[in-house]
Amino acid sequence: MRAERNITVKKTKILLSILTITVCILFGCEKKNTVYLTQYETEETAEQEESSGTDQEPEQEIPQEEREPALIIHICGAVERPGVYELPGGSRIYQAIEEAGGFTDEADRDYLNQAKGLEDGIRLYVPTREETSQDGWTGEEAAVGTGQENRPGLVNINTADEKELCTLAGIGSSKAKSIIAYREANGRYEKIEDVMKVEGIKQGLFAKIRDSITV
C-alpha cells in the first residue's frame, strides 16, 4: 500500500511539473509574440509618420532680395483720388488707376496704354476727353513720367519759362504764355492759387497742377 501511494505521489508530481512547464511555455510564447507585435506596430507607425512628413513639402517663401522693390508713383488728372501711392513691384498702369479710385466720368479711358508697366518715382497723368480733343493737344502731359522725374523740385510759376510751364498737367503753349503774360502785367504771384486769375485756368485745371507748382 505504501509503495503504491509513493508511485501515485510521484506521478502527481510529474504531471504537475509537466503542466507547469506547459503553462510557462504557453504564457512565455504569448508574451514574446505580444512584444514582437508591439515592436512591429511601433516601427510601422514611425515609418508612416516619416512617410507622411516627406509628402508635404513646406511652402517656399521668395527671398527678400529676389522680390521686386515697391513703386512710389504720383497719379493725378481724371481719377477719383489723385495722390501718391505705393504699389507692388511690377505693377501696371491699370492697377495704379484702380488704386486711385478709378476713372472719373470725364476721363479719356482709352488714351493711356493701361497694360504698360510702371517705374518708381513717375508721375502718371490721366487726361480728360476734352483735353485730348483739343487741337493743340500733344499728349506730352499725359505721358508716364514726362518731364517730372528729370525736374527736381516744383515749377515756380514766377520764374518758369514757357517750356517749364508746359511740363505741367493740362498746360499747353497758350496757357503757359498766359501765365507769363499775367505776371509780367501784374507782378509776381503771391500764392499758387493766384494762377487761377489767369484766363482759362479754373478750379478744375488748378486741382491738376497744384501739387506741381510753387511761388
C-alpha positions in Angstrom: 0.0 0.0 0.0 2.7 2.3 0.9 4.6 1.6 -2.3 1.5 2.3 -4.4 1.0 5.6 -2.6 4.6 6.7 -3.4 4.1 5.8 -7.0 0.9 7.9 -7.1 2.6 10.9 -5.5 5.5 10.7 -8.0 3.0 10.6 -10.9 1.2 13.5 -9.5 4.4 15.5 -9.2 5.4 14.6 -12.7 2.0 15.7 -14.0 2.2 18.9 -12.1 5.7 19.5 -13.4 4.6 18.8 -17.0 1.6 21.1 -16.5 3.8 23.9 -15.0 6.2 23.6 -17.9 3.4 23.6 -20.4 1.8 26.7 -18.8 5.2 28.5 -18.8 5.8 27.7 -22.4 2.4 28.8 -23.5 2.5 32.1 -21.5 6.1 32.7 -22.4 5.4 32.4 -26.1 2.3 34.6 -25.9 4.3 37.3 -24.1 7.1 37.1 -26.6 4.6 37.3 -29.5 3.0 40.3 -27.9 6.3 42.1 -27.5 7.2 41.4 -31.1 3.8 42.6 -32.3 4.1 45.8 -30.3 7.5 46.5 -31.6 6.3 45.9 -35.2 3.4 48.2 -34.8 5.7 50.9 -33.3 8.1 50.7 -36.2 5.3 50.7 -38.7 3.8 53.8 -37.1 7.1 55.6 -37.2 7.5 54.7 -40.9 4.1 56.0 -41.7 4.7 59.3 -39.8 8.0 59.7 -41.6 6.4 59.0 -45.0 3.6 61.4 -44.4 6.0 64.1 -43.3 8.0 63.8 -46.6 4.9 64.0 -48.8 4.1 67.5 -47.6 6.7 70.0 -48.9 6.8 73.3 -47.0 5.9 76.4 -48.9 8.9 78.1 -50.2 8.9 81.8 -49.4 10.5 84.1 -52.0 13.7 85.5 -50.6 13.6 89.2 -49.8 16.4 90.0 -52.1 14.6 88.4 -55.1 11.4 90.4 -54.6 10.8 93.4 -56.9 11.0 96.6 -54.8 7.8 98.6 -54.2 7.0 101.5 -56.5 6.1 105.0 -55.4 4.1 106.9 -58.0 2.2 110.1 -58.3 -1.1 109.7 -60.2 -3.3 112.7 -61.0 -5.7 114.0 -63.5 -9.1 112.4 -64.2 -9.1 109.9 -61.4 -11.3 109.8 -58.3 -8.5 110.1 -55.7 -5.3 111.7 -57.1 -2.3 111.4 -55.0 0.9 109.5 -54.2 0.6 105.7 -53.9 2.8 102.8 -53.1 2.3 99.8 -55.4 4.0 96.3 -55.6 6.9 96.0 -57.9 5.9 95.0 -61.5 2.5 96.9 -61.2 0.9 98.3 -64.4 -1.0 101.4 -65.2 -4.4 99.9 -64.8 -3.5 98.9 -61.2 -2.4 102.4 -60.4 -5.7 103.7 -61.7 -7.7 101.2 -59.6 -5.6 102.2 -56.6 -6.6 105.9 -57.2 -10.3 105.0 -57.2 -10.7 104.5 -60.9 -11.5 107.0 -63.7 -13.8 110.0 -63.4 -16.7 110.4 -65.8 -14.6 112.9 -67.8 -11.6 110.7 -68.3 -10.4 109.6 -71.7 -10.2 105.9 -70.7 -8.6 104.7 -73.9 -5.9 107.3 -74.1 -3.3 105.5 -72.0 -2.0 102.1 -72.6 -3.2 100.5 -69.3 -1.1 97.4 -69.8 2.1 99.3 -69.7 4.4 98.7 -66.7 5.2 101.4 -64.1 8.5 102.7 -62.9 9.4 104.0 -59.5 9.1 107.8 -59.0 7.0 108.6 -62.0 4.1 111.0 -62.4 1.1 109.5 -64.2 -1.5 111.9 -65.6 -4.9 110.7 -66.9 -6.3 113.3 -69.4 -10.0 114.1 -69.9 -11.8 113.7 -73.2 -12.0 117.5 -73.5 -8.2 117.8 -73.3 -7.4 115.1 -75.8 -9.9 116.6 -78.3 -8.2 120.0 -78.3 -6.3 121.0 -81.4 -3.2 121.8 -79.6 -3.1 118.6 -77.5 0.3 116.9 -78.0 -0.2 114.1 -75.4 3.0 115.0 -73.6 1.1 116.0 -70.5 -0.3 112.5 -70.2 2.8 110.5 -70.9 4.1 108.4 -67.9 6.8 110.4 -66.1 7.1 113.0 -68.8 9.5 115.7 -67.6 8.7 115.1 -64.0 11.4 112.6 -63.0 14.1 114.7 -64.6 13.0 118.0 -63.0 14.0 118.5 -59.4 11.5 120.3 -57.1 8.4 122.1 -58.3 7.7 124.5 -61.1 7.9 128.1 -59.9 5.2 130.0 -61.7 7.0 133.2 -61.0 10.2 132.2 -62.8 9.4 129.3 -65.1 9.7 129.9 -68.8 7.2 128.6 -71.4 8.9 125.2 -71.8 8.9 124.5 -68.0 5.3 125.6 -67.6 4.3 123.2 -70.4 5.5 120.3 -68.3 2.5 120.9 -66.0 -0.6 118.7 -66.5 -3.1 120.4 -68.8 -0.9 123.4 -69.5 -0.2 123.8 -73.2 1.8 126.5 -75.0 -1.1 129.1 -75.0 -1.8 128.7 -71.3 1.9 128.9 -70.5 2.2 132.2 -72.4 -0.9 133.5 -70.5 0.7 132.7 -67.1 3.9 134.6 -68.1 1.9 137.5 -69.5 -0.1 137.8 -66.3 2.9 138.0 -64.0 4.6 140.5 -66.4 1.5 142.7 -66.3 0.5 142.3 -62.6 3.7 141.3 -60.8 4.7 138.1 -59.1 2.2 135.5 -57.9 1.8 135.7 -54.1 0.4 132.2 -53.7 -0.2 129.3 -56.0 -4.0 130.0 -56.0 -3.3 133.3 -57.8 -2.7 131.3 -61.0 -6.5 130.9 -61.3 -6.6 134.6 -62.1 -5.1 133.8 -65.4 -7.7 133.5 -68.2 -8.5 129.9 -68.9 -7.2 128.4 -65.6 -10.1 127.5 -63.4 -10.6 125.3 -60.3 -10.5 122.0 -62.3 -7.2 122.7 -64.0 -5.7 124.2 -60.8 -6.5 120.9 -59.0 -4.4 119.1 -61.5 -1.3 121.3 -61.1 -1.4 122.5 -57.5 0.9 119.7 -56.3 3.4 120.5 -59.0 3.8 124.3 -58.7 5.2 126.8 -56.2 5.8 130.6 -56.0 
